[in-house]
Amino acid sequence: MDAVANPFHDCRRRYPREEVMLAGSAVSVTRSRSVMITDVSAEGARMGGRDLPAPGNDMLMVVGSQDRMGTVVWRTPEHCGVSLDQPLDEADIDRMKREAHWAQVTGWGC
C-alpha cells in the first residue's frame, strides 16, 4: 500500500511523534467535536473521533489551555491527521499532557 492509501504508512517525518491519550476538541467552521489526541509532534497530531473533518478542512485543535489551527491532511472513518499551522514546542506538549490527560478528565486517575 502506498502512503496515500494507508495514512499509517511509516513515512519520514521531521519531528518524532509521541504517543499520548489526551481528550480535546476539534472545532471547524460547521461544528465542534470531542476527540482523543492519540499522537502529537511539533507539527502535527493524530486524533480519533466521530464525524471528523475531511482532508483540506481547516480546524482548531484545543487540548487544555493549548490551541492550534491546522489543516486535516488525511482521514479514515475513526481517525484523522492534522498538520499544525504553528509548531508546538516541548513545553507546549508537556502542558497539554498535564492539563488534558484522559485519566484526569475522566477522574479515573490518581
Summary of the structure (lengths in Angstrom):
residues: 110
radius of gyration: 13.4
end to end distance: 42.1
largest distance: 42.4
contacts: 318
relative contact order: 0.20
helix: 15%
strand: 43%
